[in-house]
Structure formats: C-alpha cells, structure tokens
C-alpha cells in the first residue's frame, strides 16, 4: 500500500536525522580546527555586528531584530523573521559566525517579539 511505503520512507529519514543529530551533539563541545569559536573568520558583511558585541562587553546582550538591522546597516532576510533556525549557533551561517567569533551564543529567540538574547560563552 502507498501509505506504508511513505511511512517507511519517513521512518528511514527520521533514523538518518537522529544519527546526524547524535554525531553533531557528540562534537558540539569540541574546538574548531583553528582552536575555538573565537578563531572563526567573520565576513565583512557582518563585521559590524561582531564589533558591536565585542564593544558591548556585557554578559548578556538583548537585541531586537530591527536593532540588528540598524547595527548591520541593511535589512535582514525574511527568513530571520519567519524561522527561528536563522538565529541558530552554527558556523555554516555567516551571521551566526559574527556572534560566535565575538564569544557569544544565542540563548533565546522570541519570534513574536522579534528579539534575540545572546550570552557570552564561559
């Protein structure tokens, strides 16, 4: 039956995703090839956000999405307002590299209020 095939395919996909998550979690605390997250290269596009965070000096920095746009001097993509994942702590997204390389990580995202809370890593 077609439903059974679809369910089996979905179960296989879930299994593969669980394996990927487990691998990622097992490597989450490991240093990068350069030593640590602060060794990451922040691109020019997001350098102003990195500088802002470095100069803030605070343990916790709370920013509205609009404030982030003001700091960057350009509009964020629609995905920033629609998908929490945009604000994830991942080195595959240049904006995340800006706060990770400044020594911060995302600890809370409020999509309704359009706010992000970054905290200095220990």
Buried (B, 14 or more C-beta within 10 A) or exposed (E): EEEEEEEEEEEEEEEEEEEEEEEEEEEEEEEEEEEEBEEBEBEEEBEBBBBBBEEBEEEEBEBEBEBBBEBBEEEBEEEBEEEEEBBBBEEEBBBBBBBBBBBBBBEEBEBEEBBBBBBBBE
